[in-house]
Amino acid sequence: MKKIFLALTIYWFLLIPAFSETNIKKISDGKEGAKIEIIVFESLTCSHCATFHKEIYPNLKKDYIDNGFVKIIYKSFPLDLAALNASKIAHCKNDGNSKILHMLYEKQTEWAIGENIEEFNLNLRKIINQENITIDFDKCLNSEELENHILEERIEGVKKYKVNATPTIIINEKKFDKPLTYKNLKKIIEKLI
């Protein structure tokens, strides 16, 4: 599965010379024009990314996002086919907010298990049904536009920010290079406010 994904990524990396615009909204939290913009490159099967959403994000939201100081933009950087498919689901019914994305991280241990992509997809479908999210699951998974958007975000991460692991945090266009804790993020944010 990893070899297939790597081949797909290389294929797209070589064929897409520039990022194309799509009608797909960015997944984000926070006020447009906030003084601090945080970009998070993440993979939905990454346990460290789930930890960010469960343990760090709630404090960021309470202390900085809800107060208008910070806007977070979530960018897809899928590390495998299961993460790619989950990203398609997160973007499929996307009105620009991050509700589905957070839910997928909260329930990562329930759906991100299996021996092949069919098992991952079946688990993902079950979670979406349990959460009463109304989407055309198969249409979302087969959407070329969604796949292109997600792979373009991944390519942007590599080309523009030298992303090579998840999660990677970019704060006001600078790569965050300290251990990812709320305390370390808070220090940077406080300096920028």
Secondary structure, DSSP 4 states (H G I P E B T S, - for coil): -HHHHHHHHHHHHHH-SSPPP-SPPPEEES-TT-SEEEEEEE-TT-HHHHHIIIIIHHHHIIIIITTTSEEEEEEE--SSHHHHHHHHHHHHT-SS--HHHHHHHHTHHHHS--SSHHHHHHHHHHHHHHTT----HHHHHT-HHHHHHHHHHHHHHHHHH---SSSEEEETTEE--S---HHHHHHHHHHH-
